[in-house]
Amino acid sequence: MDFRYQDPYPILKDDTVYKKLTSDYVKVEKHGEREILTVDPKGLELLAEEAMADVSFMLRSSHLESLRRIIDDPEATDNDRFVAYNLLQNAAVAAEGALPSCQDTGTAIVMGKKGENVYTGVDDGEYLSKGIYNTYQKRNLRYSQVVPLTMFDEKNSGSNLPAQIDIYAKKGDYYEFLFLTKGGGSANKTFLYQKTKSLLNEKSLEAFVRERISDLGTAACPPYHLALVIGGTSAEANLAAVKKASAKYYDNLPTEGNEAGQAFRDLEWEAKVQKICQESEIGAQFGGKYLTHDVRVIRLPRHAASCPVGMGVSCSADRNIKGKITKEGIFLEQLEQDPKRFLPATPPHLEEAVEIDLNKPMPEILAELSKYPIKTRLKLNGTLIVARDIAHAKIKELLDAGQPMPEYFKNHPIYYAGPAKTPEGMASGSFGPTTAGRMDVYVDEFQSHGGSMVMLAKGNRTADVTNACKKYGGFYIGSIGGPAAILAKDNILSVEVVDFPELGMEAVRKIEVKDFPAFIITDDKGNDFFANLAH
């Protein structure tokens, strides 16, 4: 066979709408017969700073259009519409520029493709990192990165650095970028399955997809943009493609393969997987049709003895933005500045929620919740204690040392969350729930000591939590994952640190809430909403 080079990912066009940031920082210089685009590294810093700011507070218009379609779809459930409406409201609040769309303002990720005729004269990663640093210092974003000091000792970096920066070489005289901020919830819903040729038939692949969709659950704030990548020259290549496909970076790939091994989108399987997601009835967090907005299925070449399959999502905080540097200047993708235009004139109709007074003694709160079945919609009013991963580990250390459970863990419901920085003049920064499943290992022990009797977070949990709640009379209440900005603006009245202040965003806090929306997910009788869906 004759030699033939194939661009592995031949993106056929770029229909992105860009805005121009500046004509500064770029110039074309002649070096012999070659024209070189010389980029002042301050331009890289500017681009990264603006990209991270925009993507933290605004979303793509196409994503918001998808949310509006849920509200207008007669086949959507009331819960689907309720979630979609809340997410649109949240987008409108975030676009004002004070409260980011999600409290988990993510790991900063930059993918660059640098043309051979582009010259910066520096370590580009340093200047991109400085731009990222600037945004996280100046804006009301959260520092989520922890750095290891030893194998087991860690501390928050205090800057949200390091970022993940991957730069590739290519032909040409321009520099293109994809910027992402990836929160822990959606990052944790990236899966790699090492399969074989036996998967590659209609029956086996469909059965595989049906089984693995349940792995997604709702912990990463659906509705999702789901990516499924089949094949890859390595496991690493597969997962890199998953991330880019979930960000719509590969939307303009070819739709058929060739003998040179080009990547392609399989539109038939995209429709099939979307239908499987709808039939799962997991819905937009609390049952229904809209686990996913859409699906991208990418087929890649593979080693004959290996068939990696990757699955991942971009969540309701669909924070992806493109940038580019050309001889005309520095450009950034235009995100939606007016999300309010996607809101319907009237909110979707819902049955009245049950109001729960969180300031009553814990036995009375438990008795009130026990009156209602799973799926009951609630409005919470009163005091919550906020604690997440490290705080739970600290409290377990106390118990292991023979010390008592802190009274605040017994007297109040526990909200799994960690806030972004508080804007000046506001009571709270963006403050949505984190993934409940990470705290599952603590529930039985904590409830045996009278703590964690009512837990508030997002996503499905293990049978261990259901069993503990049945044994000790506890409840798990689900909050909508995604609307962190609107919760901060409308539902959180005050925030104060009560323990472990050295943990930064992971410190234990006490917050006062009004009309905080939630659903009963797991009750004191052994019922679990998500387990019912699985059956």
CORRAZI-V70277 format. One record per pair of residues at least 4 apart in sequence whose ideal C-beta (glycine too) atoms are under 7 Angstrom apart, sorted by sequence separation. I is the first residue (numbers start at 1). J is the second residue. D is the distance in Angstrom with one decimal. If there is no record, write none. Layout:
I&J&D + I&J&D
This chain:
39&43&5.2 + 41&45&6.7 + 42&46&6.3 + 43&47&6.3 + 44&48&6.3 + 45&49&6.2 + 46&50&6.2 + 47&51&6.0 + 48&52&6.2 + 49&53&6.5 + 50&54&6.2 + 51&55&6.0 + 52&56&6.3 + 53&57&6.9 + 54&58&5.4 + 59&63&4.9 + 61&65&6.2 + 62&66&6.7 + 63&67&7.0 + 64&68&6.6 + 65&69&6.5 + 68&72&6.3 + 69&73&6.0 + 76&80&4.0 + 78&82&6.1 + 79&83&6.4 + 80&84&6.3 + 81&85&6.0 + 82&86&6.5 + 83&87&6.3 + 84&88&6.5 + 85&89&6.4 + 86&90&6.2 + 87&91&6.5 + 88&92&6.7 + 89&93&6.6 + 90&94&6.2 + 91&95&6.2 + 114&118&5.3 + 120&124&5.6 + 122&126&6.5 + 124&128&6.0 + 125&129&6.0 + 126&130&6.5 + 127&131&6.8 + 128&132&6.6 + 129&133&6.1 + 130&134&6.5 + 131&135&6.9 + 132&136&6.5 + 133&137&6.1 + 134&138&6.0 + 135&139&5.5 + 149&153&4.5 + 157&161&5.7 + 182&186&6.3 + 183&187&6.6 + 184&188&5.9 + 195&199&4.3 + 201&205&6.6 + 202&206&6.2 + 203&207&6.4 + 204&208&6.2 + 205&209&6.4 + 206&210&6.4 + 207&211&6.4 + 208&212&6.1 + 209&213&6.2 + 218&222&5.6 + 220&224&6.9 + 233&237&5.0 + 235&239&6.5 + 236&240&6.3 + 237&241&6.4 + 238&242&6.6 + 239&243&6.8 + 240&244&6.6 + 241&245&5.8 + 242&246&6.3 + 243&247&6.7 + 245&249&6.8 + 258&262&5.3 + 266&270&6.5 + 267&271&6.7 + 268&272&6.6 + 269&273&6.0 + 270&274&6.3 + 271&275&6.5 + 272&276&6.6 + 273&277&6.4 + 274&278&6.6 + 275&279&6.2 + 276&280&6.8 + 283&287&4.6 + 284&288&5.9 + 302&306&5.9 + 314&318&4.9 + 360&364&4.1 + 362&366&6.3 + 363&367&6.3 + 364&368&6.4 + 365&369&6.4 + 366&370&6.2 + 372&376&4.0 + 387&391&3.9 + 388&392&6.9 + 389&393&6.6 + 390&394&6.3 + 391&395&6.5 + 392&396&6.5 + 393&397&6.6 + 394&398&7.0 + 395&399&6.7 + 396&400&6.1 + 397&401&6.3 + 399&403&6.8 + 405&409&5.4 + 407&411&5.7 + 408&412&6.0 + 422&426&5.9 + 439&443&6.8 + 442&446&5.2 + 443&447&6.0 + 444&448&6.4 + 445&449&6.9 + 447&451&6.7 + 461&465&4.2 + 463&467&5.9 + 464&468&6.3 + 465&469&6.3 + 466&470&6.5 + 467&471&6.2 + 468&472&6.0 + 483&487&5.8 + 484&488&6.5 + 485&489&6.3 + 486&490&5.6 + 487&491&4.8 + 488&492&5.4 + 497&501&5.0 + 503&507&4.5 + 523&527&4.9 + 528&532&6.7 + 529&533&6.9 + 530&534&6.6 + 531&535&6.8 + 30&35&6.0 + 31&36&5.2 + 39&44&6.8 + 59&64&5.9 + 76&81&5.4 + 94&99&5.8 + 100&105&5.3 + 122&127&6.1 + 136&141&4.9 + 149&154&6.5 + 182&187&4.9 + 199&204&5.2 + 200&205&6.8 + 232&237&4.3 + 244&249&4.0 + 245&250&4.8 + 257&262&6.3 + 265&270&7.0 + 283&288&2.8 + 302&307&5.4 + 325&330&5.2 + 360&365&5.4 + 387&392&6.1 + 398&403&4.3 + 405&410&5.9 + 409&414&6.6 + 446&451&4.3 + 447&452&5.5 + 469&474&4.1 + 487&492&6.1 + 70&76&5.2 + 93&99&5.9 + 94&100&6.1 + 135&141&6.9 + 148&154&5.3 + 149&155&6.4 + 198&204&6.3 + 199&205&5.9 + 232&238&3.3 + 244&250&5.7 + 281&287&6.2 + 283&289&6.0 + 284&290&4.3 + 314&320&6.5 + 399&405&6.6 + 422&428&5.8 + 423&429&6.5 + 446&452&4.1 + 447&453&6.2 + 468&474&6.4 + 469&475&6.2 + 501&507&5.2 + 522&528&4.7 + 28&35&5.5 + 29&36&5.1 + 94&101&4.0 + 136&143&6.7 + 147&154&6.5 + 257&264&5.1 + 281&288&6.9 + 283&290&5.7 + 324&331&5.0 + 358&365&6.5 + 422&429&4.3 + 469&476&6.4 + 500&507&5.0 + 521&528&6.7 + 146&154&4.4 + 147&155&6.3 + 254&262&6.1 + 256&264&5.6 + 283&291&6.1 + 323&331&6.4 + 421&429&5.0 + 499&507&6.9 + 500&508&5.5 + 521&529&4.8 + 28&37&5.9 + 29&38&5.3 + 146&155&6.5 + 199&208&6.0 + 229&238&5.3 + 232&241&6.6 + 255&264&5.8 + 282&291&4.5 + 323&332&4.9 + 356&365&6.8 + 419&428&6.3 + 420&429&3.9 + 443&452&5.8 + 499&508&3.9 + 521&530&6.9 + 70&80&5.5 + 71&81&5.1 + 91&101&6.4 + 146&156&5.5 + 147&157&5.0 + 253&263&5.6 + 254&264&4.7 + 255&265&5.2 + 323&333&6.8 + 419&429&4.7 + 420&430&4.3 + 497&507&4.9 + 498&508&5.3 + 26&37&6.4 + 27&38&5.3 + 70&81&6.4 + 90&101&6.3 + 146&157&6.9 + 253&264&5.6 + 278&289&4.9 + 280&291&5.8 + 321&332&6.7 + 322&333&4.3 + 395&406&6.6 + 419&430&6.8 + 465&476&6.0 + 498&509&6.4 + 112&124&7.0 + 145&157&4.7 + 229&241&4.6 + 253&265&5.1 + 255&267&5.6 + 321&333&4.8 + 356&368&6.2 + 419&431&4.4 + 497&509&5.5 + 498&510&4.9 + 26&39&5.6 + 71&84&5.2 + 143&156&5.7 + 229&242&4.9 + 356&369&6.9 + 496&509&6.4 + 25&39&6.2 + 70&84&3.9 + 71&85&6.0 + 143&157&6.6 + 277&291&4.6 + 321&335&6.4 + 395&409&6.5 + 417&431&5.9 + 495&509&5.7 + 496&510&5.4 + 25&40&4.1 + 143&158&5.8 + 145&160&5.3 + 227&242&4.9 + 277&292&4.4 + 417&432&6.7 + 461&476&6.1 + 143&159&6.4 + 144&160&6.3 + 145&161&6.4 + 229&245&6.2 + 417&433&5.3 + 418&434&6.3 + 495&511&5.0 + 25&42&5.8 + 26&43&6.4 + 67&84&4.6 + 143&160&4.7 + 145&162&6.7 + 416&433&6.0 + 417&434&5.5 + 494&511&6.6 + 25&43&3.0 + 110&128&5.3 + 227&245&3.7 + 274&292&6.2 + 277&295&6.9 + 354&372&6.0 + 415&433&6.9 + 416&434&4.9 + 494&512&4.7 + 141&160&6.9 + 227&246&4.0 + 436&455&6.9 + 492&511&5.6 + 493&512&4.3 + 67&87&5.5 + 68&88&6.9 + 274&294&6.6 + 416&436&5.8 + 444&464&6.3 + 454&474&6.7 + 458&478&6.3 + 493&513&6.6 + 25&46&7.0 + 67&88&5.2 + 225&246&5.5 + 274&295&4.6 + 436&457&3.6 + 440&461&5.5 + 443&464&6.7 + 447&468&5.2 + 453&474&4.6 + 454&475&5.0 + 455&476&5.0 + 456&477&4.8 + 458&479&5.6 + 492&513&5.7 + 493&514&6.0 + 273&295&4.5 + 354&376&5.8 + 356&378&5.4 + 358&380&5.7 + 435&457&6.9 + 436&458&6.3 + 437&459&5.9 + 440&462&4.9 + 443&465&5.0 + 452&474&6.9 + 455&477&6.9 + 457&479&6.5 + 459&481&6.7 + 491&513&5.4 + 136&159&6.2 + 354&377&7.0 + 356&379&7.0 + 358&381&6.3 + 359&382&3.9 + 385&408&5.1 + 416&439&5.8 + 433&456&6.7 + 434&457&6.3 + 435&458&6.2 + 436&459&5.2 + 454&477&6.5 + 456&479&5.7 + 458&481&3.6 + 491&514&6.1 + 22&46&7.0 + 64&88&6.6 + 108&132&4.6 + 136&160&4.3 + 191&215&6.1 + 273&297&6.1 + 353&377&4.4 + 354&378&5.3 + 355&379&4.8 + 356&380&5.3 + 357&381&5.9 + 358&382&3.0 + 359&383&5.9 + 385&409&6.5 + 433&457&4.7 + 435&459&5.0 + 437&461&5.6 + 440&464&5.6 + 444&468&4.2 + 448&472&6.6 + 491&515&6.1 + 21&46&6.5 + 270&295&4.8 + 353&378&5.7 + 357&382&5.8 + 358&383&5.5 + 433&458&4.2 + 436&461&5.2 + 437&462&6.8 + 440&465&5.4 + 443&468&4.7 + 447&472&4.0 + 491&516&4.7 + 21&47&6.8 + 133&159&5.6 + 270&296&6.3 + 353&379&4.5 + 355&381&6.5 + 358&384&6.6 + 64&91&6.1 + 189&216&5.7 + 270&297&4.8 + 350&377&6.9 + 385&412&4.5 + 387&414&5.7 + 447&474&5.2 + 133&161&6.0 + 269&297&4.3 + 384&412&6.2 + 388&416&5.2 + 21&50&5.9 + 132&161&6.8 + 383&412&5.1 + 384&413&5.5 + 385&414&5.3 + 386&415&4.8 + 388&417&6.4 + 189&219&6.8 + 385&415&6.8 + 388&418&5.2 + 132&163&5.1 + 189&220&4.3 + 265&296&6.6 + 266&297&4.6 + 384&415&4.3 + 386&417&5.3 + 59&91&5.6 + 129&161&5.9 + 188&220&7.0 + 265&297&6.6 + 265&298&6.1 + 266&299&5.4 + 129&163&5.4 + 185&219&5.8 + 186&220&4.3 + 185&220&4.3 + 263&298&5.9 + 264&299&5.7 + 105&141&4.0 + 129&165&6.9 + 185&221&6.1 + 263&299&7.0 + 57&94&5.0 + 58&95&5.5 + 105&142&4.7 + 107&144&6.9 + 128&165&5.7 + 263&300&5.3 + 409&446&7.0 + 480&517&6.3 + 57&95&6.1 + 104&142&6.6 + 106&144&6.7 + 107&145&6.7 + 414&452&5.3 + 103&142&6.1 + 105&144&6.8 + 416&455&6.9 + 479&518&5.1 + 57&97&5.4 + 100&140&6.4 + 104&144&6.2 + 125&165&4.4 + 261&301&3.8 + 410&450&4.5 + 416&456&7.0 + 436&476&6.8 + 478&518&6.3 + 99&140&6.6 + 100&141&5.9 + 410&451&5.0 + 413&454&3.7 + 414&455&5.3 + 415&456&4.6 + 416&457&3.8 + 477&518&4.6 + 478&519&4.8 + 59&101&6.8 + 98&140&6.3 + 257&299&6.4 + 409&451&3.7 + 413&455&6.9 + 414&456&6.9 + 477&519&6.8 + 57&100&5.8 + 124&167&5.9 + 192&235&5.7 + 409&452&6.5 + 413&456&5.7 + 477&520&6.0 + 478&521&4.1 + 56&100&4.5 + 57&101&6.5 + 405&449&4.1 + 477&521&6.3 + 56&101&6.9 + 228&273&6.0 + 405&450&6.2 + 475&520&6.6 + 476&521&5.0 + 192&238&6.8 + 250&296&6.8 + 388&434&5.5 + 396&442&6.1 + 399&445&6.8 + 405&451&4.6 + 433&479&4.3 + 476&522&3.8 + 192&239&5.9 + 392&439&5.5 + 475&522&6.5 + 250&298&6.0 + 362&410&6.7 + 433&481&6.1 + 475&523&5.9 + 56&105&5.6 + 190&239&6.6 + 362&411&6.0 + 389&438&5.8 + 432&481&6.6 + 475&524&6.3 + 392&442&4.9 + 399&449&6.5 + 432&482&6.5 + 474&524&6.3 + 226&277&6.8 + 245&296&4.5 + 432&483&6.3 + 473&524&4.6 + 108&160&6.4 + 190&242&6.3 + 432&484&3.1 + 110&163&6.4 + 114&167&5.7 + 116&169&6.5 + 245&298&5.1 + 431&484&5.8 + 469&522&5.2 + 109&163&6.8 + 358&412&6.9 + 430&484&3.9 + 469&523&6.8 + 470&524&6.5 + 108&163&4.0 + 109&164&4.6 + 110&165&4.6 + 111&166&5.2 + 112&167&4.3 + 113&168&5.0 + 114&169&6.1 + 115&170&5.7 + 116&171&5.9 + 117&172&6.6 + 118&173&6.3 + 358&413&6.0 + 430&485&5.0 + 432&487&5.8 + 469&524&5.7 + 470&525&6.5 + 52&108&6.1 + 112&168&6.9 + 114&170&6.8 + 115&171&6.4 + 116&172&7.0 + 117&173&4.0 + 118&174&6.8 + 431&487&5.6 + 466&522&5.4 + 470&526&3.9 + 107&164&6.3 + 113&170&4.8 + 115&172&3.6 + 118&175&5.0 + 241&298&5.7 + 431&488&4.9 + 465&522&6.1 + 115&173&5.2 + 430&488&5.1 + 115&174&5.3 + 241&300&6.4 + 429&488&6.0 + 115&175&6.2 + 428&488&4.4 + 466&526&6.1 + 114&175&5.1 + 223&284&4.9 + 431&492&5.7 + 461&522&6.7 + 48&110&6.7 + 222&284&5.5 + 238&300&6.8 + 426&488&6.9 + 456&518&6.2 + 466&528&4.5 + 112&175&6.4 + 113&176&5.0 + 213&276&6.0 + 222&285&5.8 + 209&273&5.6 + 213&277&5.9 + 218&282&6.3 + 428&492&4.2 + 112&177&5.0 + 427&492&5.9 + 466&531&6.6 + 111&177&6.8 + 178&244&6.9 + 206&272&7.0 + 210&276&5.6 + 226&292&4.7 + 246&312&5.3 + 427&493&5.8 + 110&177&6.3 + 111&178&4.5 + 180&247&6.0 + 209&276&5.5 + 213&280&5.4 + 218&285&4.7 + 223&290&4.7 + 224&291&6.6 + 228&295&6.7 + 246&313&5.8 + 247&314&5.9 + 427&494&5.4 + 428&495&4.9 + 223&291&6.6 + 224&292&4.9 + 225&293&5.6 + 231&299&5.9 + 232&300&4.6 + 233&301&6.4 + 242&310&4.0 + 246&314&4.2 + 427&495&6.4 + 110&179&5.6 + 178&247&6.4 + 222&291&5.2 + 223&292&5.9 + 224&293&6.8 + 225&294&6.0 + 226&295&4.7 + 227&296&4.8 + 228&297&4.9 + 229&298&4.6 + 230&299&5.4 + 231&300&3.6 + 241&310&7.0 + 242&311&6.8 + 243&312&6.3 + 222&292&6.9 + 223&293&4.7 + 230&300&6.9 + 231&301&5.9 + 232&302&6.2 + 238&308&4.1 + 242&312&4.2 + 460&530&3.8 + 109&180&4.3 + 178&249&5.5 + 229&300&6.4 + 231&302&4.0 + 239&310&5.0 + 238&310&4.4 + 248&320&6.8 + 384&456&6.6 + 108&181&5.9 + 109&182&5.7 + 235&308&4.8 + 247&320&3.8 + 107&181&6.9 + 106&181&3.3 + 107&182&5.0 + 44&120&6.8 + 105&181&6.1 + 106&182&5.1 + 231&307&6.4 + 232&308&4.8 + 419&495&6.9 + 106&183&4.7 + 231&308&6.9 + 39&118&6.3 + 41&120&5.3 + 104&183&3.8 + 230&309&5.4 + 37&117&6.0 + 44&124&5.8 + 48&128&4.5 + 52&132&5.4 + 104&184&5.9 + 36&117&5.4 + 37&118&4.9 + 38&119&5.1 + 39&120&4.9 + 41&122&4.5 + 102&183&6.0 + 104&185&6.7 + 229&310&4.5 + 35&117&6.6 + 45&127&4.7 + 49&131&3.8 + 53&135&4.9 + 34&117&6.3 + 36&119&5.2 + 44&127&4.1 + 48&131&2.9 + 52&135&4.1 + 56&139&6.7 + 228&311&5.3 + 44&128&5.4 + 47&131&6.6 + 48&132&5.3 + 45&130&4.9 + 46&131&6.5 + 49&134&4.6 + 56&141&5.9 + 227&312&5.4 + 41&127&4.2 + 45&131&4.1 + 49&135&5.1 + 53&139&6.0 + 419&505&6.3 + 44&131&6.7 + 226&313&5.4 + 366&453&6.2 + 418&505&4.2 + 225&313&6.5 + 418&506&5.7 + 224&313&3.9 + 225&314&4.2 + 365&454&6.2 + 224&314&6.8 + 408&498&6.2 + 224&315&6.2 + 362&453&5.8 + 220&313&5.7 + 223&316&6.7 + 225&318&6.3 + 406&499&6.9 + 221&315&4.2 + 222&316&6.9 + 220&315&4.7 + 221&316&4.3 + 221&317&6.7 + 216&313&6.7 + 212&311&6.3 + 378&477&6.7 + 369&475&5.1 + 394&500&5.9 + 200&307&6.9 + 366&473&5.8 + 199&307&5.9 + 366&475&6.9 + 391&500&5.9 + 197&307&6.3 + 196&307&5.4 + 194&306&6.9 + 195&307&4.5 + 391&503&6.6 + 390&503&5.4 + 194&308&5.9 + 195&309&5.3 + 391&506&5.9 + 192&308&6.2 + 193&309&4.5 + 390&506&4.3 + 389&506&6.6 + 391&508&5.0 + 192&310&5.4 + 388&506&5.7 + 191&310&6.9 + 191&311&4.7 + 387&508&4.9 + 190&312&3.9 + 386&508&6.6 + 189&312&6.5 + 385&508&6.5 + 386&509&4.0 + 55&179&6.1 + 189&313&5.3 + 56&181&6.4 + 385&510&5.9 + 386&511&5.9 + 55&181&5.8 + 52&179&6.7 + 186&313&5.4 + 383&510&6.2 + 384&511&5.2 + 51&179&4.1 + 186&314&6.5 + 52&181&6.8 + 186&315&4.1 + 383&512&6.0 + 384&513&5.9 + 185&315&6.3 + 382&512&6.9 + 382&513&6.9 + 183&315&6.9 + 381&513&6.6 + 380&513&5.8 + 381&514&5.3 + 183&317&6.2 + 381&515&6.6 + 37&173&4.7 + 39&175&6.8 + 379&515&4.7 + 380&516&4.0 + 37&174&6.8 + 379&516&6.8 + 35&173&6.5 + 181&319&4.5 + 379&517&6.6 + 380&518&5.7 + 180&319&6.3 + 180&320&5.2 + 378&518&4.6 + 378&519&6.6 + 178&320&6.8 + 179&321&5.0 + 377&519&5.6 + 378&520&6.8 + 376&519&6.7 + 178&322&5.7 + 179&323&6.3 + 375&519&6.2 + 376&520&4.7 + 177&322&6.5 + 375&520&6.7 + 177&323&4.1 + 374&520&5.1 + 177&324&6.6 + 374&521&6.4 + 176&324&4.7 + 372&520&6.0 + 175&324&6.6 + 374&523&5.6 + 174&324&6.2 + 175&325&4.2 + 174&325&6.5 + 369&520&6.6 + 174&326&4.4 + 70&223&7.0 + 374&527&4.9 + 173&327&6.8 + 370&524&5.5 + 375&529&5.8 + 374&529&4.6 + 366&524&6.9 + 316&481&6.9 + 317&482&6.5 + 316&482&3.7 + 286&478&6.8 + 285&480&6.2 + 285&481&6.3 + 84&284&6.2 + 83&284&4.0 + 83&285&5.2 + 80&283&5.3 + 83&286&7.0 + 79&283&6.1 + 80&284&4.5 + 79&284&6.8 + 77&283&6.0 + 79&286&4.1 + 79&287&5.4 + 80&288&3.8 + 79&288&5.3 + 80&289&6.0 + 77&287&6.1 + 80&290&4.7 + 77&288&3.4 + 76&288&6.2 + 77&289&6.6 + 76&289&5.6 + 106&319&6.6 + 70&284&6.7 + 75&289&5.8 + 76&290&6.3 + 102&317&3.9 + 101&317&5.3 + 219&435&4.2 + 219&437&5.8 + 70&290&5.2 + 66&293&4.3 + 87&316&5.4 + 286&519&5.5 + 221&458&6.7 + 11&250&6.9 + 13&252&5.1 + 219&458&6.3 + 12&252&4.9 + 218&458&6.9 + 219&459&2.9 + 9&250&6.6 + 11&252&5.1 + 218&459&5.0 + 219&460&6.5 + 11&253&6.3 + 12&254&6.6 + 95&337&6.2 + 217&459&5.7 + 218&460&5.8 + 10&253&6.8 + 217&460&4.2 + 9&253&6.6 + 10&254&6.3 + 95&339&5.3 + 287&533&6.5 + 92&339&4.5 + 188&435&6.8 + 91&339&3.8 + 92&340&4.7 + 185&435&5.0 + 88&339&6.3 + 92&343&6.8 + 282&533&5.8 + 10&262&5.5 + 281&533&5.7 + 6&260&3.4 + 8&262&6.9 + 9&263&4.9 + 88&342&5.5 + 89&343&6.9 + 6&261&5.8 + 8&263&6.0 + 63&318&4.6 + 88&343&5.3 + 4&260&5.2 + 6&262&5.4 + 60&318&6.6 + 59&318&5.7 + 221&481&3.4 + 221&482&4.4 + 85&347&5.8 + 56&319&6.8 + 85&348&5.4 + 218&481&6.9 + 55&319&4.5 + 55&320&7.0 + 55&321&4.4 + 82&348&6.2 + 54&321&6.0 + 81&348&3.9 + 82&350&5.8 + 51&321&5.3 + 78&348&6.7 + 51&323&5.5 + 64&336&5.6 + 78&350&5.6 + 71&344&5.8 + 68&342&4.5 + 60&335&5.9 + 61&336&4.3 + 64&339&5.5 + 67&342&6.7 + 47&323&5.2 + 59&335&6.2 + 60&336&6.5 + 142&418&6.9 + 58&335&3.8 + 59&336&5.9 + 65&342&6.7 + 71&348&6.1 + 142&419&7.0 + 47&325&6.9 + 54&332&6.6 + 58&336&5.9 + 64&342&4.7 + 142&420&4.2 + 58&337&6.6 + 141&420&5.8 + 142&421&6.7 + 140&420&5.6 + 141&421&6.5 + 51&332&5.8 + 54&335&5.5 + 140&421&4.3 + 43&325&6.4 + 50&332&5.6 + 140&422&7.0 + 47&330&5.4 + 140&423&4.9 + 46&330&6.6 + 47&332&6.7 + 39&325&5.7 + 43&330&5.4 + 140&429&5.4 + 37&327&5.5 + 185&481&7.0 + 26&325&6.3 + 28&327&5.2 + 26&327&6.3 + 26&329&6.1 + 26&330&6.9 + 25&330&6.4 + 16&322&5.2 + 18&324&6.8 + 23&329&4.2 + 22&329&5.8 + 22&330&5.4 + 20&329&5.4 + 21&330&4.6 + 21&331&6.6 + 20&331&5.5 + 21&332&5.7 + 19&331&6.7 + 18&331&4.1 + 19&332&5.8 + 217&530&6.9 + 18&332&6.5 + 103&417&6.8 + 18&333&5.9 + 19&334&4.6 + 103&418&6.6 + 105&420&5.9 + 18&334&6.4 + 103&419&5.6 + 16&333&5.4 + 17&334&4.8 + 103&420&4.8 + 100&420&5.6 + 214&534&6.2 + 99&423&6.5 + 98&423&4.3 + 103&429&7.0 + 103&430&4.3 + 102&430&6.5 + 103&431&5.3 + 103&432&5.0 + 99&429&6.7 + 100&430&5.0 + 102&432&6.3 + 99&430&4.8 + 156&504&4.9 + 143&504&6.7 + 143&505&6.7 + 142&505&5.5 + 102&482&6.9 + 103&484&4.2 + 102&484&5.0 + 101&484&6.9 + 101&485&5.8 + 100&485&6.6 + 99&485&3.8 + 99&488&5.3 + 99&489&6.3 + 94&485&4.4 + 90&482&6.4 + 93&485&4.3 + 90&483&3.7 + 93&486&4.9 + 86&480&5.5 + 89&483&6.8 + 87&482&5.2 + 90&485&5.1 + 87&483&6.0 + 90&486&4.4 + 93&489&5.3 + 83&480&5.7 + 86&483&4.6 + 89&486&5.2 + 86&486&6.8
